[in-house]
Amino acid sequence: MSHQKLSLIHPLVEHLMKQQDIGEWRSALIENGIMTREEVIALDHKALEACYKTFKTMQLLHCDADHILSEIERNQVCWRVDLSEDYRHGVVCY
């Protein structure tokens, strides 16, 4: 597992989770054979969130980097980049 790949996957998964509702999470877990309908219904919100997040992360880990990048672009994923004060001034000037 490459760190660079995970650094792309985590923001994408977080973004997807914010764009979808709990019903979509449940459906994805059921449709992909991860859990049965009864198992999914029995989960509380935190457990369902953890299951879906793990599922999406593992699904994307098996994709190549080009696919992940195209998903990032297609979903218009943005994430915060923390720059030190020195670099921040350079970026503003640029």
N, C-alpha and C positions, 0 to 999 in steps of 0.2 A: 504494500500500500504506500503510494507516494504521498509525501506531505503536500506537494503542489496540487495534486489531484483533489485531496481532501479540502484544501483551501478554496477550491472552486465549488466543491460539492456542498459544503456546509452553508454558505450564503444562499445557494440555489434552493436547498431544501427548506431553509428558514423562510425564504420568500414564497415558495410554493405553499407552505403551511399557512401563511398569512392570507393567501389568495383563496384558499379552499375552506370549506366548512367541515364540521365534524361528520356530517353525512357522507361527504366525499371520501373522507379518511376511512370510514367504515366500509364503504363500497369497495374501495381499492384493496383493503385487506381481505375482504371476502372474495372478490373477483379473482385475485391472484393466489387464492388457496392458502393464504397465511393463517387464517382463522375461520371458524364457522360463524354463522350469523349469531348464534347464541353466545359464543365466546366474546364476540365483539360488543354485543349489547351489554354483557356483564361487566365490561371494563368501565372504570371511572374516567373522567376527562384526562387526568394526568397519565394514566396507564395507556389510554388510547393514543394520546399525543406521543408518548415514548415509542409505542409499537409502530405507528405510522412513520415517525422520523427515522427509526432504525430501518424500516422497510425501504423507504425512499433512498436513504444513504447507501444501503447495500445494493439496491438496484442500479444506482448511478456508478458505484464502484466498478461494476462489471461493464460499463460503457467506456469507449475510448474518449480521449480528451477532446477530440473534435466534436463529438456528440454533446458532451457536457457544455462546451463553449457555445454551440448552436442553441442549446436549451437556455443558457444564460441570456443570450441575445434575444431569442424568441419571447422569453418571459420578461425581458427588460429589467433584469436584476441589477440593483445598485447596492453597494456597500461602502461603509465608511472606511477611510484609510487614515490612520493616525500618523502624522508626520511630526518630526521634531520641529522646534521653533525655527531652526536654521533653514530647513527645507521648506517650511511653510512660507517663509518670506520669498524664497526663490520661485515657488509655484505661483504666488500672487503676482510677482513681477513678470513672470513668463506670460 
